[in-house]
């Protein structure tokens, strides 16, 4: 799904990267009543998909909070009504979370899934002010829309209220390791990390060139590839959080 308002682009899909969702949910199973914040949520497919993936894995007490810089995107997300054509990547077992919409050719997210997602006021992930900590903070495919300086500042800021996990993509390879090291985070080492990497297939290019959002066919050619090719990062045990009280 792609929505455009002025220079703001809301590009998202349900289960856009299923391996990533499965991996994050698996990690969150060790957390009691996990609370997740999704930045740049666009029209809502990402936070809803996260709840659905959690339900499929038996994680029923997840609470997801989501925001986006564009108010009109959030209004669509709150309604939870989408065209049937947006379900192309939804696994068969997850189709039960959608109901027929009131208009022909539409579907709506099931009420119990919608109840697990709270949409916050519109906000930029760069300037967001957190009053509490979250077990995981996501800012996926959004870093590319801001400068390298803003990327670094945003990563450090997001990390301050991420209790355990920080999930980011499309940050500049020149920035990502430096910023994550400063924030006290490291890549999560998983045997399925390549599945997660290629789960962003719409960003894979044979010749990425200077497009910092693009991924090369072989992740090993990337600068600091363990950082640049990863999506999920965890707080290092020796690095305490700052900026937000961790209850």
Secondary structure, 3 states (H helix, E strand, C coil): CEEEECCEEEECCCCCCHHHHHHHHHHHCCCCCCEEEECCCCCCHHHHHHHHHHHHCCCCCCEEEECCCCHHHHHHHHHCEEEHHHHCCCCHHHHHHEEECCCCCEEEECHHHHCCEEECCCCCCCCCCCCCCEEEEEECCCHHHCCHHHHHHHHHHHHHCEEEEEEECCCCCCCHHHHHHHHCEEECCCCCHHHHHHHCHHHEECCCCCCCCCEECCHHHCCCHHHHCCCEEEECCCCCCCCCCCC
